[in-house]
Amino acid sequence: MDSISSPLDHINNINPSDLISILREKFKIERLDRFFTIEPYEFRGIKVSIDTNVSLLLKFETLKNQFPEEYKEFSSYHLLLILNLNDKSEDYYNTDLQNDLISITSNDNINHLVIWSLVPLSSGMIRILKDKKTDVLNVSQNEILKTTVISNFVAKSSENLVYWILLNSVAELLLKRLKKLFHLVLSEIAAPIYDKRYKSARAATKSFMNFEEKVLEGIIQRLNSKSRTHLAIDVGCGTGRHSFMAGKFFKKVYGFDMSTNMIIEAKKTLSRIGSQGKLIFSVCDFEYEEIFDEPDWFNKTDLIIASFGMGSFIEDSNKMFKRFYDWLKPGGYILLSFYNTESVMLSITPNWRDTSLSAHIDKNSNTLRVTLSPKTVFHIYCKPFDNNTKSQILGLFEIENILTYPTTMGLMPNGLLENNEAYSLFEYIDLSLSRGSRYNDLGHYVLVVAKKPERPHTSYANIIELLHTNKCKYEILQHNPVHSINDVKKEIGEFPGIMLKTVVFSTTISMERQLVSVTLPSEKKVDKQSLSLVLNVNPNALKFASEKEIINLGFPIGGIAPIGFKSDSKVRNFIDESLINLETEWLYMGVGDNRKTLKINKEDFNKLVASYDRITF
């Protein structure tokens, strides 16, 4: 056994057939293969060559047997996973390769292609491939190294254990991404009967959908009474249920969903009601794609709807909340829906199969089991609501209400709730629980009603005024919205200067709360030990400033600049000594707006921060 090498030493020597073998085993262990069949597939193209050793063709049955009219020409859905195109990113621009992908989906009845890749692709290339019904699952080396838990470890040999650890790590990440794609397959299959059948199939699910509509109706009425009905956005809109509700009051409504079939159904309804121009529907994977119209939404949106558990389908919830925060106007509302980690269904499991809910959580595996029919069941990615989620929301928004629903109905067999009296009784109980203080956190779903604080960010205006007053040489670089230093570098490209970042800490000094800012090159880390020595505090008492503390400084989350704090802010500012004597003409930094970057003359910047304390890391 190799006891010295790292798993990444084997990354370029992965045999796709070994990875296929492990994925097959994991499908069996998690019993996922009960709901699809794996079929042989071969293709020989100009650039793409595929057989059963390097690919998996998953066949999902649709609901044609139950609903022959709705599924006349849609008897099955084919998802093809390809594991041998793990080449350089520029290879995907090859016309022959793209034509091969088109041939697979158009000639071989493949509904969707999924390619595993170790190389990240540009957002432009991702969009090009999506137009060809192709998704790329990028598994980075950093993600592999961070994989600390492997469920159901599979090894085909006792030799070279490090290699099998690598394979299992990759398979673990691929399986998680596949469960997200299974959500797409679920949506594509459910779309033809979603509006007519899904809501009425399970009583507790039906009751929740009605409950959610009532909550949304209340938010819309509140905004309408204040004449704040300019723009609404429906994230994961499905067939547009809530988009059409908002469309009765809002001047413009954007609805988007990752499922083409769902959007087709939404547009059918749109053509019937004749509201073209007011409602706009498009296909987009919110988590992994940029939205074409997104720049028009920043600080202009009155209402964001992320309903029917949508919040639990996004892995990076913090990034999602920051994105929503950027879209909303101050005072704008958001309706967030999640599955609940405290659901009574997770501690009291009924012993009957006739469940009244269409979806059940397995919080240990972050999976949701969704039943369309006894033979059509999906296991998709799900991240239930918990206290950490609540803290993330509180860091950006003012929460007005947290509701959970349903509670008792989810425990009842569906057959019982088909009786009108029983349905009314248990619905009354659950509505009462949702308004009370006892047991009101045990519902299957969580609804969060929140709004963006009214207070405006003053940082950008403060910075511009400071630059003009001091006659600085500078340029404001406009670009697409960014959420990290790496995003900025991608947008701006290579530049002959230094990118700065500012980190704000919170601590207690002489019995008073004190904020401390540290500005340093983006590639360096703050040495908390050194900083705590200067401040004469315990390193453990030096915490990152909360989201609300950042907002109170006049900055949005993730957009802190070294200058431009509110005039009444009490902040002790430090700057890394290495920045003072840098041999560069320009420095780059944020300005409190994730669509702008400041390029400033280094000597002028040094004058602006002349009063800051120097520190060496």
C-alpha positions in Angstrom: 0.0 0.0 0.0 1.2 3.5 -0.9 1.5 5.3 2.5 3.3 8.4 1.3 1.6 9.7 -1.9 -1.3 12.1 -1.9 -4.5 11.1 -3.7 -4.0 14.1 -6.0 -0.8 12.4 -7.2 -3.1 10.0 -9.1 -5.5 12.5 -10.4 -4.3 12.4 -14.0 -4.2 8.6 -14.0 -7.8 7.9 -13.1 -9.2 5.0 -15.1 -12.8 6.1 -16.1 -13.9 2.4 -15.9 -12.9 2.3 -12.2 -14.9 5.4 -11.5 -17.9 3.9 -13.4 -17.6 0.8 -11.3 -17.6 2.8 -8.0 -20.6 4.9 -9.1 -22.6 1.8 -10.0 -21.8 0.4 -6.5 -22.9 3.6 -4.8 -26.1 3.6 -6.8 -26.9 0.1 -5.5 -25.9 0.9 -1.9 -28.0 4.0 -1.8 -30.7 2.1 -3.7 -30.9 4.8 -6.3 -30.9 2.3 -9.1 -34.4 1.2 -8.2 -35.7 4.3 -10.0 -33.7 4.2 -13.2 -32.0 1.5 -15.4 -28.5 1.6 -16.7 -28.3 0.8 -20.4 -25.3 0.2 -22.7 -24.3 3.0 -25.0 -21.7 3.5 -27.7 -20.9 6.4 -29.9 -18.0 7.1 -32.4 -17.6 10.6 -33.5 -14.8 12.8 -34.8 -13.6 13.9 -31.4 -15.8 11.9 -29.0 -15.6 8.2 -28.5 -17.8 6.5 -25.9 -18.6 3.0 -24.7 -19.8 1.4 -21.5 -16.3 1.7 -19.9 -16.4 5.5 -19.9 -20.1 6.3 -19.7 -23.3 5.6 -17.9 -26.7 5.9 -19.6 -29.4 6.3 -17.1 -33.0 5.7 -18.3 -35.9 7.2 -16.2 -39.4 6.2 -16.9 -42.0 9.0 -17.3 -45.6 8.9 -16.2 -46.9 7.8 -19.6 -48.7 4.7 -18.2 -50.8 6.8 -15.8 -51.2 9.8 -18.1 -51.0 8.7 -21.7 -52.5 11.9 -23.1 -50.0 14.2 -21.4 -47.0 12.0 -22.3 -47.9 10.9 -25.8 -44.3 11.1 -27.1 -42.5 11.2 -23.8 -42.1 7.7 -22.5 -38.6 7.9 -21.0 -35.9 10.4 -20.1 -32.2 9.5 -20.9 -29.3 11.1 -19.0 -25.8 10.2 -20.3 -22.8 10.7 -18.0 -19.4 10.8 -19.9 -16.2 10.4 -17.9 -13.4 10.5 -20.6 -13.6 14.1 -21.9 -11.5 15.4 -19.0 -9.2 17.5 -21.2 -8.1 21.1 -21.4 -10.8 23.8 -21.2 -9.9 25.1 -24.7 -10.8 21.7 -26.2 -14.5 22.4 -25.6 -14.3 25.3 -28.2 -13.5 22.7 -30.8 -16.3 22.6 -33.4 -16.0 18.9 -34.1 -16.4 18.1 -30.4 -19.5 20.4 -30.2 -21.0 18.8 -33.3 -20.4 15.3 -31.7 -22.3 16.4 -28.7 -25.2 17.7 -30.9 -25.2 14.4 -32.7 -25.5 12.4 -29.5 -28.5 14.4 -28.2 -30.3 14.8 -31.6 -29.7 11.4 -33.2 -29.6 9.0 -30.2 -32.6 10.2 -28.2 -30.4 11.5 -25.3 -32.3 14.2 -23.4 -29.3 15.4 -21.4 -25.5 15.0 -21.4 -23.3 15.3 -18.3 -19.6 15.6 -18.7 -17.1 15.2 -15.8 -14.3 17.7 -15.9 -11.3 18.6 -13.7 -10.9 21.9 -15.6 -13.1 24.9 -14.9 -14.9 26.4 -17.9 -15.8 30.0 -18.6 -19.4 31.1 -18.0 -19.7 31.7 -21.8 -18.7 28.1 -22.6 -21.0 26.8 -20.0 -23.9 28.6 -21.7 -22.8 27.3 -25.1 -22.8 23.7 -23.9 -26.1 24.2 -22.1 -27.6 25.2 -25.4 -26.5 21.8 -26.6 -28.2 20.0 -23.7 -24.9 19.5 -22.0 -23.8 20.2 -18.4 -20.2 20.1 -17.2 -19.6 18.8 -13.6 -16.4 20.5 -12.6 -14.8 18.7 -9.7 -11.8 20.8 -8.6 -8.7 19.4 -6.9 -9.4 21.7 -3.9 -12.8 20.1 -3.5 -11.2 16.7 -3.6 -8.8 17.6 -0.9 -11.6 19.0 1.3 -13.5 15.7 1.1 -13.1 14.4 4.7 -16.1 12.0 4.8 -16.7 9.3 2.3 -20.0 7.4 2.7 -20.0 3.7 1.6 -16.3 3.4 0.7 -15.8 1.1 -2.2 -12.5 -0.5 -3.1 -12.0 -3.1 -5.8 -8.5 -4.0 -4.7 -6.5 -3.9 -1.5 -3.5 -2.5 -3.4 -2.9 1.2 -3.9 -5.4 2.3 -1.4 -4.6 6.0 -2.0 -5.9 5.6 -5.6 -9.2 4.1 -4.3 -9.5 7.0 -1.8 -9.2 9.4 -4.7 -11.8 7.5 -6.7 -14.2 7.5 -3.8 -13.7 11.2 -3.2 -14.4 12.0 -6.8 -17.4 9.6 -6.9 -18.8 11.3 -3.7 -18.6 14.7 -5.3 -20.1 13.5 -8.6 -22.9 11.7 -6.8 -23.8 14.9 -5.0 -23.9 16.8 -8.3 -25.9 14.1 -10.0 -28.5 14.3 -7.3 -28.8 18.0 -8.2 -29.2 17.0 -11.8 -31.8 14.4 -10.8 -33.8 17.4 -9.7 -33.7 18.7 -13.3 -34.8 15.3 -14.6 -37.6 15.3 -12.0 -38.8 18.7 -13.2 -38.6 17.8 -16.8 -40.7 14.6 -16.2 -43.2 16.3 -13.9 -43.8 19.4 -16.0 -46.7 18.0 -18.2 -48.8 17.1 -15.2 -47.5 19.5 -12.6 -50.3 22.1 -12.6 -53.2 19.6 -13.0 -52.0 16.7 -10.9 -49.1 17.4 -8.6 -50.9 19.7 -6.2 -53.9 17.4 -5.8 -52.0 14.1 -5.5 -51.0 14.4 -1.8 -53.2 16.2 0.7 -50.5 17.7 3.0 -48.5 18.9 0.0 -51.7 20.5 -1.4 -52.3 22.2 1.9 -48.8 23.6 2.1 -49.0 25.0 -1.5 -52.3 26.8 -0.5 -50.7 28.0 2.7 -47.6 29.4 0.8 -49.9 31.2 -1.6 -51.7 32.9 1.2 -48.4 34.1 2.7 -47.2 35.4 -0.7 -50.6 37.1 -1.2 -50.1 39.0 2.1 -46.6 40.2 1.1 -47.9 41.3 -2.4 -50.8 43.2 -0.8 -48.4 44.9 1.6 -46.1 46.1 -1.2 -49.1 47.1 -3.3 -50.4 49.3 -0.6 -47.1 51.2 -0.6 -47.0 51.4 -4.4 -43.8 49.2 -4.5 -44.8 46.9 -7.3 -42.3 47.7 -10.0 -40.3 44.5 -10.3 -40.7 40.9 -8.9 -38.4 37.9 -9.5 -39.5 34.3 -9.2 -36.5 32.0 -8.6 -37.1 28.4 -9.6 -40.5 29.5 -10.9 -41.6 26.0 -12.3 -44.7 26.5 -14.3 -45.1 30.0 -13.1 -47.7 29.7 -10.3 -46.4 32.5 -8.2 -45.1 34.5 -11.2 -48.7 34.8 -12.4 -49.9 35.8 -8.9 -47.3 38.6 -8.9 -48.1 39.6 -12.4 -51.6 40.8 -11.3 -49.9 43.6 -9.4 -46.3 44.1 -10.6 -45.3 46.0 -13.7 -42.6 43.5 -14.6 -42.1 39.9 -13.4 -39.1 37.7 -14.3 -39.5 33.9 -13.7 -36.7 31.4 -14.4 -36.2 27.7 -13.9 -33.5 25.2 -14.8 -36.2 23.0 -16.5 -36.9 23.7 -20.1 -40.2 21.7 -19.9 -41.4 23.7 -16.9 -40.7 27.0 -18.8 -42.6 25.6 -21.8 -45.6 25.0 -19.6 -45.3 28.5 -18.1 -45.2 30.1 -21.6 -48.2 28.1 -22.7 -50.2 29.6 -19.8 -48.7 33.0 -20.7 -49.9 32.8 -24.2 -53.4 31.9 -23.0 -53.8 34.8 -20.6 -52.1 37.3 -22.9 -49.7 39.1 -20.6 -46.6 39.0 -22.9 -44.2 41.8 -22.1 -45.2 42.0 -18.4 -44.1 38.4 -17.5 -40.8 37.1 -18.8 -39.9 33.4 -18.5 -36.5 31.9 -19.2 -34.4 28.8 -18.7 -31.5 29.3 -16.3 -29.7 27.3 -13.6 -29.6 29.9 -10.9 -26.8 28.3 -8.8 -24.3 27.8 -11.6 -25.2 30.4 -14.3 -25.3 34.1 -14.7 -28.7 35.4 -15.6 -28.9 37.5 -18.7 -31.1 40.3 -17.2 -29.4 40.2 -13.8 -27.6 43.6 -14.1 -31.0 45.3 -14.5 -32.2 44.0 -11.1 -29.5 45.4 -8.8 -31.1 47.5 -6.1 -34.3 47.7 -8.2 -36.2 44.7 -7.1 -39.3 45.0 -4.8 -40.0 41.3 -4.3 -38.1 38.0 -4.6 -39.9 34.7 -4.5 -38.0 31.5 -3.8 -40.8 29.1 -3.0 -41.8 25.5 -2.6 -38.5 24.5 -0.9 -36.3 26.4 -3.3 -33.9 27.6 -0.6 -33.0 24.0 0.2 -31.9 23.1 -3.3 -29.0 25.6 -3.3 -25.8 24.3 -1.8 -24.1 27.7 -1.2 -27.0 29.4 0.6 -24.8 32.3 1.8 -23.9 33.3 -1.8 -27.6 33.0 -2.7 -28.7 35.3 0.1 -26.0 37.9 -0.9 -27.2 37.7 -4.5 -30.8 38.3 -3.4 -29.6 41.2 -1.1 -27.9 42.8 -4.1 -31.1 42.6 -6.2 -33.5 44.1 -3.6 -34.2 47.7 -3.1 -34.0 48.9 0.6 -37.3 47.8 2.0 -37.8 45.1 -0.6 -39.3 41.8 0.5 -38.2 38.2 0.0 -40.2 35.0 0.5 -37.8 32.0 1.2 -39.0 28.4 1.4 -37.0 25.5 2.8 -37.4 22.0 4.0 -37.2 21.9 7.8 -34.4 20.1 9.8 -36.7 20.1 12.8 -39.7 18.6 11.0 -41.8 16.3 13.2 -41.6 13.8 10.3 -37.9 13.2 11.1 -38.7 12.0 14.6 -42.1 10.4 14.2 -42.2 8.1 11.2 -45.6 6.8 10.3 -45.7 3.1 9.5 -48.0 3.4 6.5 -47.0 3.8 2.9 -49.9 6.0 2.0 -48.1 9.2 2.8 -49.8 12.6 2.5 -46.5 14.4 1.5 -44.9 14.2 -1.9 -41.4 14.7 -0.6 -39.5 13.4 2.5 -36.2 14.6 3.9 -33.1 12.5 4.8 -31.0 15.1 6.5 -28.1 12.8 7.1 -27.4 12.5 3.4 -28.8 15.9 2.4 -31.3 14.1 0.2 -35.0 14.6 -0.6 -37.1 11.6 -1.7 -39.7 12.9 -4.2 -42.5 10.6 -5.3 -44.3 11.3 -8.5 -45.8 7.8 -8.6 -45.0 4.4 -6.9 -42.6 3.6 -9.7 -41.3 7.2 -10.4 -39.3 8.3 -7.4 -36.3 10.7 -7.3 -33.6 11.3 -4.7 -32.4 14.9 -5.1 -30.0 17.2 -3.3 -31.6 19.0 -0.3 -30.1 21.2 2.4 -32.7 21.6 5.2 -33.2 24.9 7.1 -31.4 25.1 10.4 -30.1 27.7 12.9 -27.1 28.4 10.6 -29.4 29.2 7.7 -31.4 31.5 10.0 -28.2 33.3 11.1 -27.1 33.8 7.5 -30.5 35.4 6.7 -30.4 37.5 9.9 -27.0 38.8 8.9 -28.4 40.5 5.8 -32.2 40.9 6.2 -34.7 41.9 8.8 -36.8 38.7 9.4 -40.5 39.5 9.9 -41.8 36.0 10.3 -40.7 32.4 10.3 -43.5 29.9 9.7 -43.5 26.1 9.5 -46.2 24.0 7.9 -47.7 21.4 7.8 -47.2 19.5 11.1 -50.0 17.0 11.9 -51.1 16.6 8.3 -47.8 15.2 7.3 -48.2 12.4 9.9 -51.6 11.3 8.5 -52.2 8.8 5.7 -53.3 10.4 2.5 -56.4 8.2 2.3 -57.7 9.7 5.6 -57.1 13.3 4.4 -59.1 12.6 1.2 -62.1 12.8 3.5 -63.2 16.5 3.5 -63.9 16.7 7.2 -60.6 15.1 8.2 -58.8 17.4 5.8 -60.4 20.5 7.3 -59.8 19.3 10.9 -56.1 18.7 10.5 -55.6 21.8 8.3 -57.2 23.8 11.1 -54.9 22.3 13.7 -51.8 23.0 11.5 -52.9 26.6 10.8 -53.3 27.1 14.5 -49.8 25.6 15.2 -48.2 27.9 12.6 -49.5 30.9 14.5 -48.7 29.7 18.0 -45.6 29.5 20.0 -45.6 25.8 21.0 -44.8 23.2 18.4 -44.8 25.9 15.7 -41.3 24.9 14.6 -42.1 21.3 13.7 -43.7 21.8 10.3 -42.3 20.0 7.2 -41.5 23.3 5.4 -40.1 26.6 6.6 -41.3 29.9 5.2 -39.2 33.0 5.9 -40.6 36.4 5.3 -37.9 39.1 5.4 -37.0 42.4 4.0 -33.8 44.4 3.1 -33.1 47.1 5.7 -34.2 50.5 4.7 -30.8 52.1 5.5 -28.8 52.9 2.4 -25.2 52.0 1.8 -23.1 55.3 1.8 -19.7 53.8 1.1 -19.5 54.3 -2.6 -20.6 58.0 -2.4 -18.1 58.5 0.5 -15.2 57.0 -1.5 -16.0 59.1 -4.6 -16.2 62.3 -2.5 -12.9 61.4 -0.8 -11.1 60.8 -4.1 -12.4 64.1 -5.5 -11.6 66.1 -2.4 -8.0 64.8 -2.4 -7.6 65.1 -6.2 -6.6 61.5 -6.6 -5.7 59.8 -9.9 -8.2 56.9 -10.2 -10.5 55.0 -12.5 -13.7 53.1 -11.6 -13.8 49.8 -13.5 -17.3 48.6 -14.4 -17.9 44.8 -14.6 -20.4 42.0 -14.0 -21.3 41.4 -10.3 -18.6 39.6 -8.3 -18.6 37.8 -5.0 -14.9 37.1 -4.4 -11.4 38.3 -5.2 -11.0 35.6 -7.8 -14.2 36.8 -9.5 -12.8 40.3 -9.7 -9.6 39.0 -11.3 -11.5 37.0 -13.9 -13.6 40.1 -14.7 -10.7 42.5 -15.0 -8.2 40.1 -16.4 -4.5 40.2 -15.6 -3.4 43.7 -14.3 0.0 45.1 -13.5 -0.8 46.1 -9.9 -1.8 44.8 -6.5 -5.4 43.8 -5.5 -6.2 44.8 -1.9 -8.7 43.4 0.5 -10.0 44.8 3.8 -11.0 42.5 6.6 -13.0 43.9 9.6 -12.8 42.3 13.0 -14.8 42.9 16.2 -13.4 42.7 19.7 -13.7 44.1 23.2 -11.2 46.6 24.4 -11.5 48.3 27.8 -15.0 46.9 28.2 -16.1 48.5 24.9 -16.9 46.9 21.6 -14.3 47.9 19.0 -14.1 47.4 15.2 -10.8 46.9 13.6 -10.1 47.0 9.9 -7.0 45.5 8.3 -6.0 46.2 4.7 -3.5 43.9 3.0 -2.7 42.3 -0.4 -5.4 39.9 -1.5 -3.2 36.9 -1.5 -2.1 37.4 2.2 -3.9 36.3 5.3 -4.3 38.3 8.5 -2.1 37.0 11.3 -4.5 37.2 14.2 -1.7 36.5 16.6 0.2 39.5 15.5 -2.9 41.7 15.4 -4.0 40.6 18.9 -0.6 41.5 20.3 -0.8 45.0 19.0 -4.4 45.4 20.3 -3.5 43.7 23.6 -6.4 41.2 23.4 -6.7 37.5 23.4 -6.6 36.1 19.8 -9.7 34.1 20.6 -11.5 37.4 21.4 -10.8 38.7 17.9 -13.8 37.8 15.8 -14.9 38.6 12.2 -17.3 41.5 12.3 -20.9 40.4 11.8 -22.9 41.2 8.7 -24.9 43.9 10.5 -21.7 45.5 11.8 -20.4 45.7 8.2 -23.7 47.1 7.0 -23.6 49.7 9.8 -20.3 50.9 8.5 -22.0 51.8 5.2 -20.8 48.8 3.2 -22.6 45.8 1.7 -21.5 42.3 2.6 -18.3 41.3 0.8 -17.7 44.8 -0.5 -15.5 46.4 2.1 -13.0 49.0 1.0 -10.0 50.4 3.0 -11.6 53.9 2.9 -15.1 55.4 2.9 -16.4 54.3 6.3 -19.4 56.3 7.7 -18.1 59.5 9.4 -19.6 58.4 12.7 -18.0 54.9 12.6 -15.5 54.1 15.3 -13.0 51.9 13.6 -9.3 51.5 14.3 -7.6 51.0 10.9 -4.5 49.1 10.1 -2.6 48.7 6.8 0.0 46.1 6.0 3.5 47.7 6.0 4.4 45.9 2.7 1.9 48.0 0.8 3.6 51.3 1.6 6.8 50.7 -0.3 5.4 48.6 -3.2 7.0 49.3 -6.6 3.8 49.6 -8.5 1.9 52.6 -10.0 -1.7 51.3 -9.4 -3.6 49.5 -6.7 -7.0 47.8 -7.1 -9.7 47.5 -4.5 -13.5 47.2 -3.9 -15.6 50.3 -3.5 -18.7 48.9 -1.8 -20.4 47.9 -5.1 -19.8 44.4 -6.5 -20.1 45.8 -10.0 -17.3 48.3 -9.6 -13.5 48.1 -8.8 -11.4 51.1 -7.9 -8.0 51.5 -9.7 -6.1 54.2 -7.8 -2.6 55.7 -8.0 -0.5 54.1 -5.2 1.0 57.4 -4.0 -2.5 59.0 -3.7 -3.7 55.9 -1.8 -0.8 56.2 0.6 -1.9 59.8 1.4 -5.5 58.7 2.1 -4.3 56.1 4.6 -1.5 58.1 6.1 -3.2 58.1 9.5 -3.7 54.3 9.6 -1.6 52.2 12.0 1.1 50.1 10.2 1.4 46.4 10.9 3.7 43.7 9.5 2.4 40.2 8.8 
